């Protein structure tokens, strides 16, 4: 795996993690309502959930790549289009609410973070879209491990940072106020990346 290849992968993962949604709402809620420790435990639990999804995506896509190249190429194209659509949705979305479901408020912090990641099918779709453009047929165990551990670590670090910032400086309202700006920046980057991936797919 080249450094450029990995950095592009990291950028996509960072955009995904920083996009406001129910996960960041959960971390902010637990951090503010309970304690910094609760927020950090929620972040760690969420990272475990991300690791599970990443592993499933890698195993499933690698199997498809080996058994049916046509289906895999189709998934690559669909995945790139999904990223493009997601980028557009981020830009045009006007919602400023950060919400979590009531059912997600009835578990301790670690498992709450784990559950909110696992019960969200969009995360699996997200990883399928990402990994379909980064996995190769002769990828080594180490490469696949890097593809799994990278988003897991990024997810954990990002949400721990959120928990620490919120409890240190009381920036819950800042995240709410900047939600639209963060979405527009993330959406623009996703559109650029998805167009680049589609160009490379059709070029090859």
N, C-alpha and C positions, 0 to 999 in steps of 0.2 A: 504494500500500500504506500503510494507516494504521499509526500507531505501536502502537496496541493490538493490531492484527492481527499485526504483526511480533513483539511481545513475547510473545504467546501461542505463536507458532511457536518462538521462542527457548526458551521454557520447556519445551516438548515435547522439543526437541533436547537441552537440558541434561540432562533426566531420562534420555533415552536414553544419553547419553554417560557419565553418572555411575553407571549401573547396572553392578555388578561382573559380570565375565564373562571369557572367554578373552582379550579384547583387553587389559584392565587387567593380567591375569596375565602376558601377554607383555611389557608395558612394565616391570612390576616385575622380572621375571626378567632381562631384558636390562640394566636399570639396575643391579641388585644384582650380577649375575654378571660383567658386563663393565665398563661405565662409564656415567656420566651421559650422555655423548655418544651411546653406543649406544641408551640409552633414548629420547633426544630424536629420533634418526634414526628409530627405530621409530615414534615418535609422528607424525612428519612423513609417513612412508610410509603409516601408517594413515589419516591425514587425506586423502591423495591417493586412497586407495581409497574413502573416504566420498564424496569429490567425484565420482568416477566413478559410483557408485551413485545419488547425488543427480541427476546429469545424466540418467542413463537413466530414472529415475523421472519426472522432469519431462517429458522428450520423449515417453515412452510415454503418460502420463496426458493430456497436452495433445492428443495425436493422438486418443485415445479420446473426450475431451471434445468435440472438433470433429465427429467422425464418428458417435458414438453416445451420446447423452445418457443413455439408460436404463442402459447398461452402466456409464457413469461414476458415475451416482447409486448403482448397486448396489455399486460399488467403494468409494464413500464410506461407505455403511452398513457393509459388511464391514470396512473399515479401522477405523472407529470401534469396532466390536465386537471387532476384534483388539486394539486398544489397551486396551479394557475387560478382555478376557481376560488380556492380558499383565500388567495391573495386579494382577489377582487372583492370577496365578501368582507374581508378585514377593512378594506378601504371604504366601502359603502355602508357598513354597519354603523348605525347612529346610537345604538343602545349604550347607556352609561352605567347600567346596574351590574354589580358583581353579586351573584346570588349562589347559594348552596341549598340543596334540597333538605327538607326537614329530616328525612330518613338518614341523612348523612351526618346528623348532629347527635346521634345516639350511641356512639362508639368512642373508645378512648383514642387519644391523639394519634398514635402510631397506626392502628388499624383503620382509623378514619381516613388517614392519608392514603393507605393502601387500597381501601375500598373505593374511594372517589376516583382513583386511577383505573382500577380494574373494571368498575361498572360502566365506564365511559367507552363505548364502542368506537367513538371517533379517534381515540388514541391508537387502536389497532389499525384503523384505516390510514391514519397519519403515518404510522411506521411502515405499513405496506407500501404506501406511496413513496416514502423516502428510500427504503431499502431496495425496492425494485430497481432503482437507478444506481445503486452502489454495490450490490452484490455481484460477484462474478463466478463462473462455473468452477474455476480452479482455485477458488479462494481457500486459504489455509485456515486451520483452527484458530491461529493467532489473529488473523484478519477478522474472522467472524466474532471472536471475543472482543476485539477493539470496537467493532460495530455495535456490540451489545453494551459494553461497559461505558462507552463515550456518552450516549444520551442518558444513561443511568446516573453517571457522576455529574453531568451538566445539570440535570434535573434536581438532584440533591443539593448541589452547591447553590443554584439559583434560589430555591425556596428557603434554604437556610439563611441566605442573605436577606430575603424578604422578611423573614421572621425577626432577624436581628435588627434590621432597619426600622421596622414598624415598632418594635418594643423599645428601641433606643431613642428615636426621634419623633415618634407619633405621626408617621407619614401615611396613615391609612387614607386620609382624604386626598393626599397627593396622588396615590395610585388611582383613585377614582377619577380625579380631575384630568389626569394624563392618559386615561384609558384609550380615548379616541386617537390621540397623537401616537401612542405606542402601536395601536392597531394599524394606522395608516402607514407608518414606517415599516412595520413588519410585513404588511400586505404588499408594499412596493418591492421589498427585497424578495419576497416569495415569487412575485410575478417575473422578476428578472431571472431568478434561478430556474424557474419552471420553463421559461422560454429557452434558456441556455440548454437545459436537459433535453427538451424536445428537438432543438436544433441538432444536438449531438446524436440523438437517436436516429433521426431521419438521414443525417449525414453518413452514419455508419451503415 
